Amino acid sequence: MKYTQLGRTGLKVSRLVLGTMNFGPQTDEADSHAIMDAALDAGINFFDTANVYGWGENKGRTESIIGNWFAQGEGRRDKVVLATKVYGNMGADGPAWPNHDKLSALNIRRAVDASLKRLQTDYIDVYQFHHIDRDTPFEEIWQAIDVLVQQGKILYVGSSNFPGYKIAQANEIAARRGGTIGLVSEQCLYNLAERRAEMEVIPAAQDYGLGVIPWSPLHGGLLGGVLRKEAQGGRRTSGRAADALADPATRAQIQSYEDLLDKHGIEPGEAALAWLLTRPGVTGPIVGPRTDEQLASAVRAAELELSEELLTGLDEIFPGPGPSPEAFAW
């Protein structure tokens, strides 16, 4: 496994990030523990979760599964760079009770303590804001974070789903306050089929020294050989991939993509991950394997070298927006 620094920090992380969103809703605790053990064996040391994972009445379940795994000992916690998130309503479905969601100082304090308890750990390596909070000023957010850093409960702070201007705003206010490192990572939707992040988010992240952590690197399975699996009678396409394939133009685009990779003898899902690892500013994509083979495939992708010919072909099929502001101004 290859490693890199997380943004401008000295924190060394694997170039693949283990996503845990399926732990609980789709993958039971025993299998989740086995996947985490296998990830460590493969050299993956960066694990991502969120307080709301588990969803519905089971919110927090994913963090609890990870906490039970840490409790098995044998150095598990010390080997992992742990990232979790705060923002969502942790109560029952429906409107949140006041101050039980978003990024007020009160909710951040409450949420981090609850996550630490579920995760059975004393500290969180990277505490991420799951979404922007339009009602809470960054001065309040950073004051709350400073207290948590001083208490040793968190080490670094990241964002998720932030637009470029909010990354800039957050870090400029952090700089004015002094003593606050600011955001060190941004977790965003980014893959071959969805490249809008290249216009503002990734340039802002690069300018401010944030590591970019793409989520949904296969775009809901669309880039994982979906048409081949469909022809072979595999699992029925659903969600984002099914919606996209309903458009004939997108279906033709995905067919061209799979044909190109067949020509080069490379698995589509592995190529999609390997492409992200060539992109400027990317620390590593989040992978959410449900089986040992899916994890092994992701690890192979991390070692895959894509030829210039193939990279050019991928750009022709999935052209990016181009540099900003020219992409929308000229």
Salt bridges, closest charged atoms under 4 A:
GLU29 OE2 - HIS33 NE2 3.51
GLU29 OE1 - ARG61 NH2 2.75
ASP37 OD1 - ARG76 NH2 3.10
ASP48 OD2 - LYS85 NZ 2.84
GLU63 OE1 - ARG118 NE 2.78
GLU74 OE1 - ARG76 NH1 3.72
ASP93 OD1 - LYS59 NZ 3.69
ASP113 OD1 - LYS153 NZ 2.77
ASP125 OD2 - ARG77 NH2 2.96
ASP135 OD2 - LYS102 NZ 3.61
ASP146 OD2 - ARG177 NH2 2.57
GLU194 OE1 - ARG196 NH2 2.89
GLU198 OE2 - ARG195 NE 2.88
GLU198 OE2 - ARG279 NH2 3.55
GLU230 OE1 - ARG251 NH1 3.04
ASP262 OD1 - ARG228 NH2 2.93
GLU267 OE1 - ARG228 NH1 3.07
GLU270 OE2 - ARG300 NH2 2.91
GLU293 OE2 - ARG300 NH2 2.95
GLU305 OE2 - LYS2 NZ 3.67
GLU309 OE2 - LYS263 NZ 3.77
ASP315 OD1 - ARG195 NH1 2.84
